[in-house]
Amino acid sequence: MRIGELKPVQLQEALAELVRPPSMFEHDLQFADASQIRIYDDTLRDGEQMPGVAFSPAVKYELARALSDIGVHIMDVGFPAVSASERETLSRILQGRRVGELRSDLEVLCMMRSNRSDIDATMDVIDDLGFRRDEVSYFIFTSASDLHLKYKLGRTLLSREGIPASEWLELPLSFYRDANLRLLTDAITYARERGAELVEFGGEDGSRADPEYIKRLHQQGFEAGGARAATPDTVGCYSPYAVRTYISQLKAAEPNHPLVVHFHNDLGLGAWNTVVALGSGADIFTTSVNGIGERAGNAPMHQVVLQLRYLFDLELPGFKYQKLRELALTMERLSGIPVQPTEPGIGQNVFSHESGIHTAGMLIHPAIYQFMPPEELGAEIDYVYGKHSGNLVIEHALRQAQIQPEPELVTAVMAEVKRVREERAEEQQFEHFQRIYHDHLARMGVSQAEVAEIARGLLTR
C-alpha cells in the first residue's frame, strides 16, 4: 500500500445523472446497424501517396498484419500491375491470409483504371502468383466531374470512340459523359467475364460532379455487374451539409447496393464528413492510419471510429479500440511522419495534465476533465509537472514515490519544480528542432533539384 495513496472518489450517483452524455443531442442521422458498417483501409495505397512516404513490401505486410489485427474489413493494396514491389506486396498479403497471419475474412482489393489492359495486367499478376482471380476484389475507377471527364480523361475517351483529338475542346460535355459510361461499363463487364467476383466501381471527383450523373454512373455500373459503388471527395471540399444531402440521394437511388464513401481532409472535415455520410446511408467508409495521404491526408481512422463510438454510441464489433494508439506509434515508426501531441485519441498529450485546476479535478475523479476513459484506448492518465502545477499533484507524485507528503516538503518541491521549469523555458531554443523537423520531411522525398542532378548524371554517361 502506498503512503496515503489518493484514490478517485467513489461516485454516489451514476455518471449519466451528473453530466449529460456526449451522445445526447438531436440529429436526423440514421446509421446502419454497427455490425453492418465496414472499415475500408486505404493506408497502403492512398496513404502511401503522401509526399515522401514510401513503404517496402515488408513494411506494407507489417502494416497489413496490424490492420488485420485491429479489425479493418477491407484493405486496398493498390496497383499490383504497375511494379514488382506492388506485386510482392499482394503476394505477401494473400499468402498471409491463406496461412492465417491475416484474418481469413479480410477483403483484399486491387485498383485499376477502366480499361482492359489494366484488368488483364492485374489478373495476370494474380495468376502468376498462384492465386484464384476471385480471391481479390477489383476496384475499377473512372472520373465523375465534367472537369475531369473532358480535361483529364477527354483525349482517352476520344481515342476510344474513334474521334480525332482535334475535336477535344469542341465537343459538348454530354459526349464525354456518355463516352465515360461506356468506358466504365465495358470494363466492369470485361472484368466479370474474366473471373472477377466482386467489382467495386466509382468516379473520381464525385463531390464536384453532377449528382444526377453519378446516379446514372452507379445505375449502369450495377447493371454491368458491379457489386458496390464508391463516391469520393477527391479534393476534400465537401461540406457536411452537402454530404447529408447528396449521399442520401445516392443511397436512395440504389438502396439495395452497398455505398462506399471516401473523404479527404483538406478542410479538416474528413472524419466528420465520413460520420455524416454513414448516417446518411453509406455502408462502407475509407480511412487511413493517422490520416496520412496526399495534401492534407485522408479521413483519419481513429477520429472516425471515436466519433461514432462516443457521439453516437456506435461501437463496431470486433474493432480493437485499445490498439489505436499502438497502431499510431507503428505508423509513426514506419512512415517517418510524427503525430501531433494534441491529435484526438492518439496524441501523446491527450491524457496528460499539468494545470493545477485540471490535475486537482482529475485526482478527485478522472471524469471531471475527461469523457473518454484512457483504458479504452490502451492509455493511462499522465501528469506533467511544471509552472502550472498545484499542491495536490505534487502530493500525488510524492506518494507514488513512497515519500510522505508533508506540507512543508510539498511547498518546497513545488517551488523548485516551477523554478526548474522556468529556467528550462529561458534556455530552450526551438529553432534547431524546427529546422531538423522540416529538413526531415523534405529529405523523405526526392527534390526537383535532385531529379535534375540525376538527369545530368545520366546524360554524361
LUMZA-399635 format. One record per residue (C-alpha): y, z, x; residue in one letter. Coordinates in nm, 4 decimals, decimal comma. Example, Ala and Ser with C-alpha at 12.3 -4.5 7.8 and 13.67 -1.06 7.14 Angstrom:
2
north / up / east / res
-0,4500 / 0,7800 / 1,2300 / A
-0,1060 / 0,7140 / 1,3670 / S
//
This chain:
461
north / up / east / res
0,0000 / 0,0000 / 0,0000 / M
0,3356 / -0,0982 / 0,1439 / R
0,6110 / 0,1596 / 0,1817 / I
0,7753 / 0,1990 / -0,1592 / G
0,6878 / -0,1610 / -0,2407 / E
0,9074 / -0,3138 / -0,5095 / L
0,7190 / -0,4882 / -0,7854 / K
0,8662 / -0,7052 / -1,0609 / P
0,9449 / -0,5199 / -1,3804 / V
0,6762 / -0,5491 / -1,6474 / Q
0,8480 / -0,7263 / -1,9356 / L
0,8059 / -0,5369 / -2,2615 / Q
0,8604 / -0,8487 / -2,4711 / E
0,7182 / -1,1986 / -2,4485 / A
0,9332 / -1,4131 / -2,2226 / L
0,9916 / -1,6569 / -2,5107 / A
1,1610 / -1,3723 / -2,7020 / E
1,4039 / -1,3104 / -2,4156 / L
1,5026 / -1,6666 / -2,3242 / V
1,4958 / -1,9913 / -2,5155 / R
1,2116 / -2,2087 / -2,3763 / P
1,3322 / -2,5266 / -2,1995 / P
1,1297 / -2,7383 / -2,4432 / S
1,3091 / -2,6002 / -2,7485 / M
1,5538 / -2,8765 / -2,8379 / F
1,5801 / -3,1553 / -3,0926 / E
1,4891 / -3,5095 / -2,9956 / H
1,3384 / -3,8206 / -3,1514 / D
1,0882 / -3,8995 / -2,8764 / L
0,7241 / -3,9344 / -2,9773 / Q
0,4696 / -3,9141 / -2,6988 / F
0,1098 / -4,0246 / -2,6993 / A
-0,1472 / -3,7509 / -2,6568 / D
-0,1340 / -3,6294 / -2,2968 / A
-0,4940 / -3,7386 / -2,2447 / S
-0,3910 / -4,0987 / -2,3164 / Q
-0,0978 / -4,1157 / -2,0727 / I
-0,1790 / -4,2815 / -1,7392 / R
-0,0143 / -4,2356 / -1,3968 / I
0,0111 / -4,5657 / -1,2096 / Y
0,0914 / -4,5084 / -0,8434 / D
0,2962 / -4,7696 / -0,6573 / D
0,3279 / -4,5912 / -0,3217 / T
0,1001 / -4,8223 / -0,1222 / L
0,2797 / -5,1362 / -0,2429 / R
0,6305 / -5,0804 / -0,3793 / D
0,6787 / -4,7576 / -0,1856 / G
0,5981 / -4,9320 / 0,1417 / E
0,8754 / -5,1824 / 0,0691 / Q
1,1243 / -4,9117 / 0,1687 / M
1,3097 / -5,0445 / 0,4750 / P
1,1485 / -4,9148 / 0,7921 / G
0,8310 / -4,7858 / 0,6257 / V
0,5018 / -4,9435 / 0,7309 / A
0,1580 / -4,7984 / 0,6641 / F
-0,1551 / -4,8949 / 0,8569 / S
-0,4803 / -4,9351 / 0,6619 / P
-0,5924 / -4,5948 / 0,7918 / A
-0,2727 / -4,4305 / 0,6685 / V
-0,2993 / -4,6055 / 0,3322 / K
-0,6527 / -4,4777 / 0,2957 / Y
-0,5414 / -4,1223 / 0,3771 / E
-0,2741 / -4,1543 / 0,1079 / L
-0,5254 / -4,3060 / -0,1327 / A
-0,7529 / -4,0054 / -0,0912 / R
-0,4633 / -3,7673 / -0,1559 / A
-0,3550 / -3,9660 / -0,4622 / L
-0,7084 / -3,9775 / -0,5973 / S
-0,7404 / -3,6037 / -0,5459 / D
-0,4137 / -3,5146 / -0,7194 / I
-0,5127 / -3,7149 / -1,0254 / G
-0,3442 / -4,0567 / -1,0485 / V
-0,5281 / -4,3045 / -1,2694 / H
-0,4238 / -4,6440 / -1,1325 / I
-0,3455 / -4,7379 / -0,7719 / M
-0,1579 / -5,0542 / -0,6747 / D
-0,2851 / -5,1684 / -0,3334 / V
-0,0505 / -5,4655 / -0,3031 / G
-0,1288 / -5,8228 / -0,1976 / F
-0,4670 / -5,8355 / -0,0199 / P
-0,4431 / -6,2148 / 0,0131 / A
-0,1421 / -6,2090 / 0,2466 / V
-0,2703 / -6,0370 / 0,5624 / S
-0,5723 / -5,8939 / 0,7424 / A
-0,4145 / -5,5486 / 0,7210 / S
-0,3906 / -5,5662 / 0,3424 / E
-0,7494 / -5,6889 / 0,3202 / R
-0,8701 / -5,3980 / 0,5315 / E
-0,6816 / -5,1564 / 0,3053 / T
-0,8508 / -5,2987 / -0,0029 / L
-1,1899 / -5,2825 / 0,1659 / S
-1,1462 / -4,9189 / 0,2683 / R
-1,0312 / -4,8156 / -0,0792 / I
-1,3077 / -4,9969 / -0,2678 / L
-1,5690 / -4,8662 / -0,0257 / Q
-1,4235 / -4,5147 / -0,0531 / G
-1,4532 / -4,5314 / -0,4302 / R
-1,8092 / -4,6604 / -0,4015 / R
-1,9235 / -4,3723 / -0,1772 / V
-1,7382 / -4,1042 / -0,3719 / G
-1,4487 / -4,0283 / -0,1343 / E
-1,2204 / -4,1595 / -0,4080 / L
-1,2785 / -4,0893 / -0,7773 / R
-1,5119 / -4,3348 / -0,9480 / S
-1,2675 / -4,3722 / -1,2403 / D
-0,9710 / -4,4610 / -1,0156 / L
-0,8491 / -4,8093 / -1,1105 / E
-0,7655 / -5,0265 / -0,8088 / V
-0,5124 / -5,3027 / -0,8749 / L
-0,4116 / -5,6111 / -0,6734 / C
-0,0835 / -5,8025 / -0,7080 / M
-0,0419 / -6,1803 / -0,7204 / M
0,2041 / -6,4408 / -0,8338 / R
0,1387 / -6,6640 / -1,1342 / S
-0,0374 / -6,9436 / -0,9503 / N
-0,3931 / -7,0468 / -0,8797 / R
-0,3616 / -7,0254 / -0,5035 / S
-0,2717 / -6,6538 / -0,5145 / D
-0,5538 / -6,5835 / -0,7606 / I
-0,8068 / -6,7827 / -0,5553 / D
-0,6994 / -6,6154 / -0,2318 / A
-0,7315 / -6,2683 / -0,3864 / T
-1,0743 / -6,3400 / -0,5305 / M
-1,1910 / -6,4959 / -0,2042 / D
-1,0960 / -6,1739 / -0,0271 / V
-1,2912 / -5,9661 / -0,2782 / I
-1,5909 / -6,1984 / -0,2411 / D
-1,5741 / -6,1829 / 0,1386 / D
-1,5577 / -5,8026 / 0,1292 / L
-1,8763 / -5,7937 / -0,0750 / G
-1,7380 / -5,6559 / -0,3995 / F
-1,7551 / -5,7902 / -0,7528 / R
-1,4452 / -5,9580 / -0,8885 / R
-1,4342 / -5,7193 / -1,1828 / D
-1,4172 / -5,4136 / -0,9522 / E
-1,0399 / -5,4565 / -0,9277 / V
-0,7630 / -5,5190 / -1,1771 / S
-0,5269 / -5,8144 / -1,1369 / Y
-0,1518 / -5,7905 / -1,1834 / F
-0,0215 / -6,1434 / -1,2359 / I
0,3554 / -6,1416 / -1,2409 / F
0,6369 / -6,3823 / -1,3015 / T
1,0060 / -6,3382 / -1,3899 / S
1,1733 / -6,2463 / -1,7169 / A
1,5532 / -6,2643 / -1,6918 / S
1,7251 / -6,6016 / -1,7153 / D
1,8932 / -6,5335 / -1,3806 / L
1,5527 / -6,5060 / -1,2156 / H
1,3940 / -6,7866 / -1,4157 / L
1,6498 / -7,0512 / -1,3318 / K
1,7828 / -6,9495 / -0,9918 / Y
1,4897 / -6,7677 / -0,8283 / K
1,1886 / -6,9408 / -0,9847 / L
1,3565 / -7,2583 / -1,1077 / G
1,2513 / -7,5061 / -0,8399 / R
0,8906 / -7,3864 / -0,8599 / T
0,8934 / -7,4470 / -1,2342 / L
1,0476 / -7,7915 / -1,1888 / L
0,7813 / -7,8914 / -0,9381 / S
0,5026 / -7,7674 / -1,1616 / R
0,6413 / -7,9619 / -1,4585 / E
0,6821 / -8,2800 / -1,2505 / G
1,0616 / -8,2855 / -1,2804 / I
1,2823 / -8,3844 / -0,9824 / P
1,4538 / -8,0983 / -0,8018 / A
1,7841 / -8,2801 / -0,8524 / S
1,7807 / -8,1631 / -1,2152 / E
1,7616 / -7,7962 / -1,1178 / W
2,1127 / -7,6912 / -1,2195 / L
2,1454 / -7,9256 / -1,5156 / E
1,8505 / -7,8243 / -1,7297 / L
1,9114 / -7,5630 / -2,0030 / P
1,7757 / -7,2079 / -1,9906 / L
1,5363 / -7,2893 / -2,2739 / S
1,3468 / -7,5256 / -2,0427 / F
1,2948 / -7,2528 / -1,7831 / Y
1,1855 / -7,0015 / -2,0447 / R
0,9217 / -7,2333 / -2,1877 / D
0,8008 / -7,3523 / -1,8474 / A
0,7679 / -6,9938 / -1,7329 / N
0,5489 / -6,9066 / -2,0314 / L
0,3199 / -7,1980 / -1,9460 / R
0,3076 / -7,0834 / -1,5835 / L
0,2086 / -6,7281 / -1,6753 / L
-0,0418 / -6,8050 / -1,9487 / T
-0,2169 / -7,0707 / -1,7407 / D
-0,2527 / -6,8189 / -1,4565 / A
-0,3924 / -6,5472 / -1,6848 / I
-0,6441 / -6,7882 / -1,8391 / T
-0,7498 / -6,9122 / -1,4967 / Y
-0,7996 / -6,5586 / -1,3629 / A
-1,0112 / -6,4625 / -1,6627 / R
-1,2231 / -6,7767 / -1,6257 / E
-1,2878 / -6,6908 / -1,2610 / R
-1,4120 / -6,3398 / -1,3317 / G
-1,1110 / -6,1138 / -1,3754 / A
-1,1955 / -5,8484 / -1,6320 / E
-0,8621 / -5,6638 / -1,6569 / L
-0,5420 / -5,8633 / -1,6156 / V
-0,2037 / -5,6925 / -1,6239 / E
0,0978 / -5,9190 / -1,6523 / F
0,4751 / -5,8953 / -1,6717 / G
0,8103 / -6,0383 / -1,5754 / G
1,0431 / -5,9142 / -1,3038 / E
1,3928 / -5,8027 / -1,4039 / D
1,2840 / -5,7109 / -1,7540 / G
1,5732 / -5,4693 / -1,8025 / S
1,8209 / -5,7590 / -1,7793 / R
1,6159 / -6,0047 / -1,9818 / A
1,6462 / -6,1012 / -2,3475 / D
1,4155 / -5,8583 / -2,5337 / P
1,3135 / -6,1339 / -2,7739 / E
1,1981 / -6,3446 / -2,4814 / Y
0,9998 / -6,0535 / -2,3373 / I
0,8273 / -6,0178 / -2,6743 / K
0,7267 / -6,3847 / -2,6550 / R
0,6077 / -6,3405 / -2,2997 / L
0,3961 / -6,0393 / -2,3966 / H
0,2540 / -6,2060 / -2,7083 / Q
0,1499 / -6,5205 / -2,5258 / Q
0,0175 / -6,3211 / -2,2301 / G
-0,2155 / -6,1288 / -2,4584 / F
-0,3256 / -6,4479 / -2,6339 / E
-0,4144 / -6,5929 / -2,2917 / A
-0,6427 / -6,2984 / -2,2152 / G
-0,4140 / -6,0355 / -2,0634 / G
-0,5108 / -5,6717 / -2,1208 / A
-0,1793 / -5,4951 / -2,0763 / R
0,1863 / -5,5866 / -2,0300 / A
0,4272 / -5,4374 / -1,7789 / A
0,8035 / -5,4377 / -1,8122 / T
1,0039 / -5,3414 / -1,5020 / P
1,3586 / -5,2219 / -1,4446 / D
1,3576 / -5,4137 / -1,1175 / T
1,7169 / -5,3399 / -1,0179 / V
1,7342 / -4,9858 / -1,1591 / G
2,0135 / -5,0449 / -1,4105 / C
1,8581 / -4,9271 / -1,7389 / Y
2,0376 / -4,6629 / -1,9423 / S
1,8147 / -4,4077 / -2,1179 / P
1,9720 / -4,5256 / -2,4435 / Y
1,8695 / -4,8843 / -2,3682 / A
1,5210 / -4,7648 / -2,2774 / V
1,4935 / -4,5827 / -2,6092 / R
1,5908 / -4,8980 / -2,7985 / T
1,4120 / -5,1742 / -2,6116 / Y
1,0866 / -5,0017 / -2,5130 / I
1,0433 / -4,9012 / -2,8779 / S
1,0893 / -5,2637 / -2,9788 / Q
0,8470 / -5,3977 / -2,7191 / L
0,5781 / -5,1488 / -2,8174 / K
0,6297 / -5,2142 / -3,1882 / A
0,5841 / -5,5863 / -3,1270 / A
0,2399 / -5,5283 / -2,9668 / E
0,1258 / -5,1874 / -3,0913 / P
-0,2424 / -5,2419 / -3,0136 / N
-0,1979 / -5,3101 / -2,6419 / H
-0,1021 / -5,0734 / -2,3581 / P
0,2539 / -5,0979 / -2,2244 / L
0,3359 / -5,0237 / -1,8596 / V
0,6890 / -4,9235 / -1,7577 / V
0,8292 / -4,9393 / -1,4062 / H
1,1686 / -4,7928 / -1,3148 / F
1,3770 / -4,7894 / -1,0006 / H
1,6196 / -4,5121 / -0,9196 / N
1,9466 / -4,6879 / -0,8347 / D
2,1457 / -4,4675 / -1,0744 / L
1,9307 / -4,1575 / -1,0296 / G
1,7688 / -4,2194 / -1,3686 / L
1,4242 / -4,3406 / -1,2660 / G
1,2368 / -4,0287 / -1,3736 / A
1,4334 / -3,9662 / -1,6921 / W
1,4061 / -4,3310 / -1,7974 / N
1,0309 / -4,3042 / -1,7432 / T
1,0087 / -3,9957 / -1,9642 / V
1,2193 / -4,1588 / -2,2364 / V
1,0014 / -4,4708 / -2,2186 / A
0,6859 / -4,2617 / -2,2618 / L
0,8470 / -4,1035 / -2,5662 / G
0,9311 / -4,4490 / -2,6982 / S
0,5829 / -4,5969 / -2,6991 / G
0,4881 / -4,6654 / -2,3373 / A
0,1405 / -4,5527 / -2,2363 / D
0,1371 / -4,6022 / -1,8580 / I
0,4098 / -4,5176 / -1,6072 / F
0,4541 / -4,6157 / -1,2443 / T
0,5884 / -4,3825 / -0,9791 / T
0,5794 / -4,3336 / -0,6039 / S
0,5254 / -4,0232 / -0,3947 / V
0,8605 / -3,8617 / -0,3113 / N
1,0261 / -4,1578 / -0,4864 / G
1,0061 / -4,3826 / -0,1786 / I
1,0742 / -4,7517 / -0,2247 / G
1,3323 / -5,0228 / -0,1801 / E
1,7039 / -4,9498 / -0,2215 / R
1,7230 / -4,6096 / -0,4000 / A
1,3470 / -4,5963 / -0,4440 / G
1,1111 / -4,5716 / -0,7392 / N
1,0797 / -4,3109 / -1,0107 / A
0,9562 / -4,0040 / -0,8178 / P
0,6134 / -3,8878 / -0,9327 / M
0,6984 / -3,5192 / -0,9046 / H
1,0116 / -3,5482 / -1,1181 / Q
0,8344 / -3,7359 / -1,3980 / V
0,5349 / -3,5039 / -1,4273 / V
0,7517 / -3,1905 / -1,4045 / L
0,9943 / -3,3131 / -1,6716 / Q
0,7019 / -3,3910 / -1,9000 / L
0,5443 / -3,0519 / -1,8368 / R
0,8430 / -2,8222 / -1,8591 / Y
1,0693 / -3,0051 / -2,1048 / L
0,8088 / -3,1485 / -2,3418 / F
0,5039 / -2,9246 / -2,2886 / D
0,3024 / -3,2304 / -2,1881 / L
0,0524 / -3,1293 / -1,9227 / E
-0,1520 / -3,4250 / -1,8012 / L
-0,5218 / -3,3359 / -1,7979 / P
-0,6782 / -3,3396 / -1,4524 / G
-0,3471 / -3,3644 / -1,2665 / F
-0,3175 / -3,1052 / -0,9882 / K
0,0437 / -2,9922 / -1,0110 / Y
-0,0214 / -2,7263 / -0,7476 / Q
-0,0741 / -3,0034 / -0,4896 / K
0,2606 / -3,1801 / -0,5413 / L
0,4278 / -3,0021 / -0,2503 / R
0,1294 / -3,0621 / -0,0233 / E
0,1393 / -3,4317 / -0,1149 / L
0,5133 / -3,4400 / -0,0439 / A
0,4569 / -3,2989 / 0,3061 / L
0,1807 / -3,5526 / 0,3667 / T
0,4156 / -3,8345 / 0,2719 / M
0,6872 / -3,6980 / 0,4991 / E
0,4429 / -3,6930 / 0,7900 / R
0,3038 / -4,0401 / 0,7279 / L
0,6250 / -4,2205 / 0,6322 / S
0,8791 / -4,0531 / 0,8598 / G
1,1102 / -4,0086 / 0,5596 / I
1,2135 / -3,6455 / 0,5036 / P
1,2527 / -3,4860 / 0,1625 / V
1,5906 / -3,3304 / 0,0940 / Q
1,5656 / -2,9495 / 0,0726 / P
1,7040 / -2,9427 / -0,2824 / T
1,4614 / -3,2051 / -0,4174 / E
1,3356 / -3,0792 / -0,7561 / P
0,9997 / -2,9107 / -0,7413 / G
0,9027 / -3,0169 / -0,3886 / I
1,2113 / -2,9445 / -0,1746 / G
1,1922 / -2,6727 / 0,0875 / Q
1,4671 / -2,4673 / -0,0772 / N
1,3792 / -2,4860 / -0,4471 / V
1,2035 / -2,1482 / -0,4429 / F
1,4316 / -1,9923 / -0,1791 / S
1,7127 / -1,7456 / -0,2492 / H
1,9904 / -1,5934 / -0,0374 / E
2,2735 / -1,4896 / -0,2697 / S
2,2825 / -1,1144 / -0,3316 / G
2,3210 / -1,1646 / -0,7056 / I
2,0245 / -1,4007 / -0,7192 / H
1,7945 / -1,2016 / -0,4939 / T
1,8671 / -0,8817 / -0,6858 / A
1,7722 / -1,0567 / -1,0078 / G
1,4617 / -1,2138 / -0,8559 / M
1,3389 / -0,8769 / -0,7329 / L
1,3667 / -0,7410 / -1,0878 / I
1,1739 / -1,0373 / -1,2313 / H
1,1398 / -1,3964 / -1,0993 / P
1,2104 / -1,5466 / -1,4419 / A
1,5688 / -1,4212 / -1,4206 / I
1,6640 / -1,7095 / -1,1901 / Y
1,3630 / -1,9447 / -1,2080 / Q
1,1864 / -2,1014 / -1,5043 / F
0,9161 / -2,2825 / -1,3030 / M
0,6587 / -2,0358 / -1,1681 / P
0,6218 / -2,1256 / -0,7988 / P
0,2467 / -2,0656 / -0,8008 / E
0,2072 / -2,3529 / -1,0486 / E
0,3357 / -2,5821 / -0,7739 / L
0,1459 / -2,4196 / -0,4900 / G
0,4577 / -2,2400 / -0,3634 / A
0,5865 / -1,8880 / -0,3085 / E
0,9263 / -1,7272 / -0,3504 / I
1,1094 / -1,7120 / -0,0208 / D
1,4135 / -1,5062 / 0,0706 / Y
1,6653 / -1,6288 / 0,3244 / V
1,8863 / -1,3679 / 0,4907 / Y
2,2484 / -1,4353 / 0,5723 / G
2,6113 / -1,3742 / 0,4837 / K
2,5373 / -1,3755 / 0,1080 / H
2,2550 / -1,1201 / 0,1198 / S
2,2722 / -0,7867 / -0,0598 / G
2,1192 / -0,4433 / -0,0097 / N
1,8166 / -0,4956 / -0,2333 / L
1,6816 / -0,7947 / -0,0447 / V
1,7311 / -0,6156 / 0,2880 / I
1,5346 / -0,3230 / 0,1465 / E
1,2668 / -0,5683 / 0,0368 / H
1,2415 / -0,7149 / 0,3886 / A
1,2089 / -0,3683 / 0,5440 / L
0,9371 / -0,2638 / 0,3001 / R
0,7451 / -0,5840 / 0,3726 / Q
0,7586 / -0,4891 / 0,7414 / A
0,6416 / -0,1303 / 0,6654 / Q
0,9821 / 0,0131 / 0,7624 / I
1,1248 / 0,2938 / 0,5494 / Q
1,4449 / 0,1531 / 0,3912 / P
1,6777 / 0,4492 / 0,4478 / E
2,0278 / 0,3779 / 0,3092 / P
2,1993 / 0,4066 / 0,6471 / E
1,9473 / 0,1685 / 0,8059 / L
1,9821 / -0,0815 / 0,5232 / V
2,3615 / -0,0822 / 0,5593 / T
2,3404 / -0,1241 / 0,9357 / A
2,0810 / -0,4027 / 0,9150 / V
2,2814 / -0,5885 / 0,6531 / M
2,5953 / -0,5732 / 0,8657 / A
2,4057 / -0,7030 / 1,1672 / E
2,2413 / -0,9849 / 0,9669 / V
2,5811 / -1,1026 / 0,8456 / K
2,7267 / -1,0810 / 1,1953 / R
2,4432 / -1,2858 / 1,3421 / V
2,4665 / -1,5461 / 1,0679 / R
2,8426 / -1,5877 / 1,1031 / E
2,8071 / -1,6107 / 1,4797 / E
2,5493 / -1,8845 / 1,4422 / R
2,7751 / -2,0645 / 1,1951 / A
3,0547 / -2,0732 / 1,4525 / E
2,8185 / -2,2119 / 1,7162 / E
2,6405 / -2,4669 / 1,5016 / Q
2,7243 / -2,8313 / 1,5545 / Q
2,5536 / -3,0720 / 1,3170 / F
2,6818 / -3,3979 / 1,4636 / E
2,3907 / -3,4184 / 1,7082 / H
2,1322 / -3,3554 / 1,4354 / F
2,3042 / -3,6066 / 1,2085 / Q
2,3045 / -3,8696 / 1,4822 / R
1,9352 / -3,8115 / 1,5565 / I
1,8526 / -3,8407 / 1,1860 / Y
2,0365 / -4,1693 / 1,1352 / H
1,9051 / -4,3104 / 1,4639 / D
1,5537 / -4,2198 / 1,3497 / H
1,5958 / -4,4104 / 1,0217 / L
1,7493 / -4,7091 / 1,1989 / A
1,4669 / -4,7300 / 1,4550 / R
1,1935 / -4,7324 / 1,1914 / M
1,2603 / -5,0967 / 1,1169 / G
1,3353 / -5,3965 / 1,3380 / V
1,7082 / -5,4731 / 1,3521 / S
1,8694 / -5,8141 / 1,3204 / Q
1,9722 / -5,7933 / 1,6869 / A
1,6098 / -5,7282 / 1,7839 / E
1,4959 / -6,0284 / 1,5793 / V
1,7409 / -6,2474 / 1,7688 / A
1,6240 / -6,0971 / 2,1013 / E
1,2605 / -6,1727 / 2,0128 / I
1,3532 / -6,5308 / 1,9253 / A
1,5391 / -6,5832 / 2,2551 / R
1,2441 / -6,4447 / 2,4440 / G
1,0057 / -6,6856 / 2,2744 / L
1,2386 / -6,9813 / 2,3378 / L
1,2425 / -6,9112 / 2,7131 / T
0,8633 / -6,9033 / 2,7495 / R
//
